[in-house]
Amino acid sequence: MTQQEWIERDFYADLGVPSTASAEDIKRAYRKLARQLHPDANPHDQAAGERFKAVSEAHAVLSDPATRAEYDRTRQLYRSGAFRRAGTRSGTHAGTGTAGGMGGFDLSDLFGGGGSAFTFGEAGFGDLFGDLFRRSGTHTTTSRPRRGSDVEAQTRLPFRQAVTGVVLPLQVSGPTVCTSCHGSGARPGTQPRRCPACGGAGTLTHNQGDFGFSESCDDCRGTGVIVDSPCTDCQGTGVGHRTRTINVRIPPGVTDGQRIRLPAHGEPGLRGAPSGDLYVTVEVDPDPVFDRDGDDLTVTVPVGFAELALGTTISVPTLDGRVSVKIPAGTPSGRTFRLQGRGVPHRGRPPGDLRVTVQVAVPAGLDQRAIDALRAYEKAEKTTGFDPRGSWRDHR
């Protein structure tokens, strides 16, 4: 993809959402499309595979607030005419555009020499567009291998594994480095040679006034090398296709919908270029006992009325087994006790707490002896002056 195509790319259209879509709308649209277009669900559909890549790239840009803001800003500049065509480069290759007549607009404010907050994968915004605008005094360029695409995958975890962390094998089907040529694209026993058209730079630069526009070299397709004897297994791409198993380390405390990045585990780049990243979205199943509130775990323990009135010691479940909690006499139903350090563990910071809420459980049926005992208690209670609704009886 050329730099001009990157500027013109509409990531919102790729996800089928408007430019005003909320972060939750973008996330929801991506999840729906990813499930529909995933290569595992469409093993022989090349169009679905290409669409899946486009959707993944769009989500990578729009899911990060800083990245999205920079992307929106660039699109606005492009539509306003900040990027204008200015002729073609002399020679056999046609230039696709250059910048000029900015009307006082300082390009360094946008690109900052590569220091922008916009990031996509391992490349920064300045890296992505850094070759687009160059001072005419700078004629040297360096080869930039085409990094492989990022890959999206999903996994589902039980609640307790997500809280405590786990290492699990994940099968990923897709492109990988060719095992015959080891990614070079050349037939075993041969080597690629430097592209004579671009001198191995992978780009050709057309200077126009104070600025220059770089475009990918057509002869080597931006790789900087020519393969005279392509590998027969990968047809010179350096990329094969297989199903591989990756051991993914899920850190403690992962939340539902969280994405985990595994650098260099995505699609391999062409002819030995760096691989993309693998992003694993974790879906967490609910737990029958625990709920989660940030780093804290919560649990509701049913108790009897007599236990709260007279006081008792109850056994409470935790992630590490059961512990005893003392309930003082006269504890009201709904009171919460906090057990420090018994919540969600984390690396580099203290774990959360376990919040235990006691709730009176009312029996569905009583025998006559229990009924008589409760009637006697009711009469005795009235003699003490206790009124459970006395504090709000006068409120209308």
PLY file of the C-alpha trace (Angstrom):
ply
format ascii 1.0
element vertex 396
property float x
property float y
property float z
element edge 395
property int vertex1
property int vertex2
end_header
0.00 0.00 0.00
1.43 3.37 -1.04
1.60 6.39 1.21
-1.08 8.10 -0.89
-3.39 5.14 -0.37
-2.76 5.32 3.37
-3.85 8.96 3.41
-6.99 8.24 1.38
-7.95 5.09 3.32
-11.33 5.36 5.08
-11.04 3.13 8.15
-14.56 4.07 9.27
-16.00 2.68 6.04
-14.00 -0.52 6.54
-15.84 -1.08 9.84
-19.18 0.21 8.54
-19.47 2.95 11.17
-19.75 6.74 10.87
-16.85 8.99 11.80
-18.82 10.04 14.88
-19.06 6.45 16.19
-18.26 5.92 19.86
-15.44 3.66 21.03
-18.02 1.04 22.04
-19.66 1.20 18.58
-16.28 0.66 16.93
-15.50 -2.26 19.21
-18.90 -3.84 18.59
-18.63 -3.45 14.81
-15.13 -4.92 14.76
-16.09 -7.97 16.83
-19.05 -8.69 14.57
-17.01 -8.41 11.37
-14.04 -10.32 12.80
-16.27 -13.29 13.64
-17.83 -13.23 10.17
-14.60 -12.80 8.20
-12.07 -14.77 10.27
-9.98 -17.12 8.06
-10.94 -20.09 10.23
-14.60 -19.48 9.32
-13.79 -18.85 5.64
-10.85 -21.18 4.86
-11.19 -20.94 1.05
-12.54 -17.41 0.66
-9.70 -15.10 -0.38
-11.98 -12.07 -0.49
-13.04 -12.66 3.11
-9.37 -12.94 4.10
-8.53 -9.59 2.51
-11.56 -8.02 4.13
-10.50 -9.45 7.50
-7.09 -7.77 7.12
-8.72 -4.45 6.27
-11.06 -4.68 9.25
-8.15 -5.55 11.59
-6.09 -2.61 10.33
-9.04 -0.25 10.73
-9.67 -1.43 14.30
-5.99 -1.03 15.20
-6.17 2.64 14.19
-9.60 3.57 15.52
-9.51 1.66 18.83
-6.75 3.88 20.23
-8.00 7.41 21.09
-4.71 9.18 20.30
-4.25 7.27 17.06
-7.81 7.98 15.99
-7.49 11.68 16.74
-4.33 11.95 14.63
-5.96 9.99 11.81
-9.03 12.25 11.84
-6.78 15.29 11.76
-4.86 13.98 8.76
-8.04 13.16 6.83
-9.33 16.66 7.48
-6.11 18.16 6.14
-6.27 15.93 3.08
-9.87 16.87 2.28
-9.08 20.56 2.76
-6.38 20.37 0.07
-3.30 20.40 2.28
-1.95 17.50 0.21
-1.99 18.60 -3.43
-0.68 17.07 -6.62
2.30 18.85 -8.16
3.29 17.11 -11.37
5.20 13.91 -12.10
8.74 12.74 -11.63
10.95 12.74 -14.68
11.78 9.33 -16.06
9.72 6.20 -16.62
7.83 6.27 -13.29
4.93 8.64 -12.69
4.83 10.50 -9.36
1.60 10.31 -7.39
1.78 13.73 -5.76
3.74 16.20 -3.68
3.03 18.96 -1.19
3.21 22.63 -1.94
1.43 25.88 -1.28
0.55 25.09 2.31
-0.58 28.63 3.03
1.57 28.99 6.14
0.81 25.49 7.46
3.90 24.07 9.18
4.31 20.40 8.33
6.63 19.90 11.28
3.68 20.56 13.58
1.94 17.53 12.15
4.77 15.10 11.61
7.34 16.34 14.12
10.19 14.40 12.63
8.56 11.09 13.52
7.60 12.04 17.08
3.84 11.99 16.62
1.65 10.07 19.01
0.06 8.26 16.05
1.20 4.64 16.04
0.17 1.67 13.94
1.82 -1.62 14.95
5.51 -0.93 15.39
5.58 2.04 12.99
4.93 5.58 14.19
2.96 8.18 12.26
6.19 9.92 11.39
7.58 6.60 10.11
4.49 6.02 8.00
4.55 9.42 6.32
8.16 10.36 6.99
9.17 9.81 3.35
6.19 11.76 2.06
7.64 15.20 2.69
11.40 15.63 2.39
13.64 18.64 1.98
15.10 18.76 -1.52
18.57 18.76 0.00
18.12 15.23 1.30
18.53 12.72 -1.53
19.53 9.56 0.32
16.88 7.04 1.26
17.13 3.77 3.09
15.30 0.57 2.33
12.24 -0.04 4.50
11.13 -3.66 4.33
7.42 -4.24 4.17
6.36 -5.26 7.62
3.86 -8.10 7.81
0.23 -7.46 8.68
-1.07 -7.78 12.21
-3.25 -10.79 13.00
-6.32 -10.91 15.22
-7.34 -13.96 17.26
-9.83 -14.67 20.04
-9.82 -16.97 23.03
-12.29 -17.66 25.83
-11.21 -18.19 29.44
-12.90 -19.28 32.65
-13.21 -16.44 35.13
-10.61 -17.78 37.58
-7.96 -18.39 34.90
-8.45 -14.83 33.68
-8.01 -13.52 37.23
-4.98 -15.60 38.19
-3.28 -15.78 34.77
-2.55 -18.79 32.61
-0.39 -20.02 29.73
-2.49 -21.63 27.04
-1.79 -22.98 23.53
-3.48 -21.03 20.75
-3.78 -22.34 17.21
-3.37 -19.70 14.51
-3.92 -20.47 10.84
-2.43 -18.16 8.25
0.74 -16.98 6.51
4.11 -17.76 8.05
7.77 -17.66 7.04
8.51 -20.10 4.22
10.47 -23.01 5.63
12.30 -23.66 2.34
13.84 -20.23 1.69
13.57 -18.96 5.30
11.76 -15.86 4.10
14.22 -14.65 1.46
11.98 -15.61 -1.48
14.96 -17.03 -3.37
15.36 -20.67 -4.35
17.59 -22.52 -1.84
21.23 -22.08 -2.85
20.62 -18.65 -4.43
20.40 -15.11 -3.06
18.35 -12.02 -4.00
20.27 -9.15 -5.62
20.02 -5.42 -5.02
17.46 -3.64 -7.19
19.32 -1.54 -9.81
16.41 0.87 -10.29
16.34 2.18 -6.71
19.78 1.07 -5.54
18.25 -1.12 -2.85
16.34 1.75 -1.24
12.91 0.40 -2.18
11.68 3.93 -2.95
12.07 6.53 -5.70
11.93 10.23 -4.80
10.68 13.11 -6.93
11.76 16.57 -5.76
9.44 19.54 -6.28
10.53 22.85 -4.88
11.26 22.56 -1.19
9.54 19.19 -0.83
9.88 15.70 -2.19
7.44 12.85 -2.64
8.61 9.26 -2.24
6.88 6.33 -3.84
7.50 2.62 -3.87
9.84 1.30 -6.56
7.85 -0.63 -9.19
10.75 -2.87 -10.21
11.27 -4.41 -6.75
7.84 -3.52 -5.34
9.42 -1.60 -2.50
11.60 -4.43 -1.21
14.92 -3.14 -2.52
15.88 -6.55 -3.96
15.21 -8.61 -7.08
14.71 -12.37 -6.91
15.93 -13.99 -10.15
15.25 -17.58 -9.06
12.08 -17.61 -6.94
11.52 -20.29 -4.34
9.16 -22.88 -5.80
7.34 -23.40 -2.52
6.34 -19.78 -1.93
6.70 -18.39 -5.50
9.24 -15.87 -4.31
7.17 -14.22 -1.61
9.07 -15.75 1.31
5.71 -16.56 2.90
4.02 -19.92 3.37
0.74 -20.97 4.95
0.26 -23.32 7.86
-1.46 -23.81 11.20
0.85 -23.15 14.12
0.46 -23.40 17.87
1.58 -20.45 19.99
1.84 -20.52 23.77
0.12 -17.35 24.91
0.84 -16.07 28.42
-2.33 -14.44 29.77
-1.30 -12.04 32.55
-3.16 -12.06 35.89
-6.16 -9.77 36.04
-7.06 -9.72 32.33
-10.53 -8.29 31.73
-13.28 -9.28 29.33
-12.57 -7.84 25.88
-8.94 -6.98 26.64
-6.46 -7.32 23.76
-3.05 -8.85 24.37
-0.25 -8.01 21.95
2.34 -10.62 20.99
5.08 -8.84 19.01
6.32 -10.47 15.79
3.76 -13.32 15.94
1.59 -11.96 13.12
1.98 -12.38 9.38
5.60 -12.42 8.14
6.85 -9.57 5.99
7.71 -10.16 2.36
11.15 -11.62 1.72
12.44 -11.56 5.27
10.90 -8.26 6.39
9.76 -8.01 10.03
6.60 -9.85 11.00
3.47 -8.13 12.20
2.00 -8.58 15.65
-0.62 -10.97 16.97
-3.46 -9.43 18.95
-5.45 -11.85 21.10
-8.84 -10.67 22.34
-9.81 -12.41 25.58
-13.42 -13.18 26.38
-14.02 -14.08 30.04
-16.80 -16.39 31.20
-18.78 -15.36 34.30
-18.13 -17.17 37.58
-20.94 -18.77 39.64
-19.44 -17.46 42.91
-17.38 -14.32 42.29
-18.08 -11.02 40.57
-15.46 -8.43 39.79
-15.27 -4.70 40.46
-11.97 -3.40 39.11
-9.24 -5.14 41.10
-11.68 -6.24 43.82
-13.60 -9.50 43.90
-17.09 -9.56 45.40
-19.04 -12.48 46.86
-22.42 -12.67 48.57
-22.70 -15.23 51.38
-26.17 -16.36 52.54
-26.60 -16.49 56.34
-29.44 -17.13 58.77
-31.14 -14.44 60.84
-30.01 -16.05 64.08
-26.38 -16.01 62.90
-26.51 -12.26 62.34
-28.40 -11.56 65.56
-26.25 -13.75 67.82
-22.95 -13.55 65.91
-21.06 -16.41 64.31
-18.03 -17.39 62.23
-18.65 -18.28 58.57
-16.48 -19.98 55.94
-15.91 -17.81 52.85
-14.49 -18.93 49.47
-11.42 -17.16 48.03
-9.18 -17.80 45.03
-6.76 -19.68 47.30
-9.28 -21.73 49.28
-11.70 -20.98 52.09
-11.08 -18.62 55.01
-13.02 -17.92 58.21
-14.75 -14.56 58.75
-16.13 -13.56 62.16
-19.61 -12.00 62.08
-20.29 -9.81 65.16
-23.63 -10.07 66.98
-26.21 -7.62 65.64
-24.76 -7.45 62.11
-27.38 -6.13 59.68
-28.18 -8.01 56.48
-26.29 -6.51 53.54
-23.20 -5.51 55.49
-19.91 -5.93 53.60
-16.64 -7.14 55.09
-13.36 -6.41 53.29
-10.56 -9.00 53.16
-7.41 -7.20 52.05
-5.20 -8.76 49.39
-7.70 -11.50 48.52
-8.82 -9.94 45.23
-7.34 -9.82 41.72
-3.56 -10.30 41.68
-1.33 -8.10 39.54
2.33 -7.88 38.63
4.04 -4.80 39.91
1.28 -3.63 42.25
-0.65 -4.96 45.26
-3.64 -7.22 44.61
-7.20 -6.05 45.12
-9.47 -7.01 48.01
-12.29 -9.51 48.48
-15.55 -7.86 49.54
-17.86 -10.27 51.39
-21.51 -9.26 51.71
-23.74 -11.19 54.14
-27.36 -11.61 53.09
-30.16 -13.17 55.16
-31.60 -16.30 53.57
-35.29 -16.84 54.39
-36.43 -20.50 54.51
-39.14 -21.44 52.04
-41.04 -23.58 54.57
-41.09 -24.15 58.35
-42.38 -27.00 60.49
-44.77 -26.28 63.39
-42.03 -26.26 66.01
-40.08 -23.59 64.11
-43.26 -21.55 63.63
-44.04 -21.68 67.35
-40.49 -20.59 68.17
-40.73 -17.63 65.81
-44.08 -16.58 67.29
-42.54 -16.63 70.74
-39.60 -14.58 69.49
-41.95 -12.07 67.88
-43.71 -11.48 71.21
-40.41 -11.18 73.08
-39.08 -8.73 70.47
-41.98 -6.35 71.05
-41.15 -6.15 74.74
-37.70 -4.74 73.88
-39.15 -1.82 71.93
-37.36 -2.82 68.73
-39.14 -1.57 65.58
-37.45 -2.53 62.29
-39.30 0.23 60.41
-39.20 2.89 63.08
-36.60 5.08 61.37
-38.81 5.78 58.35
-42.34 5.17 59.61
-43.09 8.91 59.65
-41.93 9.43 56.06
-44.76 9.60 53.54
0 1
1 2
2 3
3 4
4 5
5 6
6 7
7 8
8 9
9 10
10 11
11 12
12 13
13 14
14 15
15 16
16 17
17 18
18 19
19 20
20 21
21 22
22 23
23 24
24 25
25 26
26 27
27 28
28 29
29 30
30 31
31 32
32 33
33 34
34 35
35 36
36 37
37 38
38 39
39 40
40 41
41 42
42 43
43 44
44 45
45 46
46 47
47 48
48 49
49 50
50 51
51 52
52 53
53 54
54 55
55 56
56 57
57 58
58 59
59 60
60 61
61 62
62 63
63 64
64 65
65 66
66 67
67 68
68 69
69 70
70 71
71 72
72 73
73 74
74 75
75 76
76 77
77 78
78 79
79 80
80 81
81 82
82 83
83 84
84 85
85 86
86 87
87 88
88 89
89 90
90 91
91 92
92 93
93 94
94 95
95 96
96 97
97 98
98 99
99 100
100 101
101 102
102 103
103 104
104 105
105 106
106 107
107 108
108 109
109 110
110 111
111 112
112 113
113 114
114 115
115 116
116 117
117 118
118 119
119 120
120 121
121 122
122 123
123 124
124 125
125 126
126 127
127 128
128 129
129 130
130 131
131 132
132 133
133 134
134 135
135 136
136 137
137 138
138 139
139 140
140 141
141 142
142 143
143 144
144 145
145 146
146 147
147 148
148 149
149 150
150 151
151 152
152 153
153 154
154 155
155 156
156 157
157 158
158 159
159 160
160 161
161 162
162 163
163 164
164 165
165 166
166 167
167 168
168 169
169 170
170 171
171 172
172 173
173 174
174 175
175 176
176 177
177 178
178 179
179 180
180 181
181 182
182 183
183 184
184 185
185 186
186 187
187 188
188 189
189 190
190 191
191 192
192 193
193 194
194 195
195 196
196 197
197 198
198 199
199 200
200 201
201 202
202 203
203 204
204 205
205 206
206 207
207 208
208 209
209 210
210 211
211 212
212 213
213 214
214 215
215 216
216 217
217 218
218 219
219 220
220 221
221 222
222 223
223 224
224 225
225 226
226 227
227 228
228 229
229 230
230 231
231 232
232 233
233 234
234 235
235 236
236 237
237 238
238 239
239 240
240 241
241 242
242 243
243 244
244 245
245 246
246 247
247 248
248 249
249 250
250 251
251 252
252 253
253 254
254 255
255 256
256 257
257 258
258 259
259 260
260 261
261 262
262 263
263 264
264 265
265 266
266 267
267 268
268 269
269 270
270 271
271 272
272 273
273 274
274 275
275 276
276 277
277 278
278 279
279 280
280 281
281 282
282 283
283 284
284 285
285 286
286 287
287 288
288 289
289 290
290 291
291 292
292 293
293 294
294 295
295 296
296 297
297 298
298 299
299 300
300 301
301 302
302 303
303 304
304 305
305 306
306 307
307 308
308 309
309 310
310 311
311 312
312 313
313 314
314 315
315 316
316 317
317 318
318 319
319 320
320 321
321 322
322 323
323 324
324 325
325 326
326 327
327 328
328 329
329 330
330 331
331 332
332 333
333 334
334 335
335 336
336 337
337 338
338 339
339 340
340 341
341 342
342 343
343 344
344 345
345 346
346 347
347 348
348 349
349 350
350 351
351 352
352 353
353 354
354 355
355 356
356 357
357 358
358 359
359 360
360 361
361 362
362 363
363 364
364 365
365 366
366 367
367 368
368 369
369 370
370 371
371 372
372 373
373 374
374 375
375 376
376 377
377 378
378 379
379 380
380 381
381 382
382 383
383 384
384 385
385 386
386 387
387 388
388 389
389 390
390 391
391 392
392 393
393 394
394 395
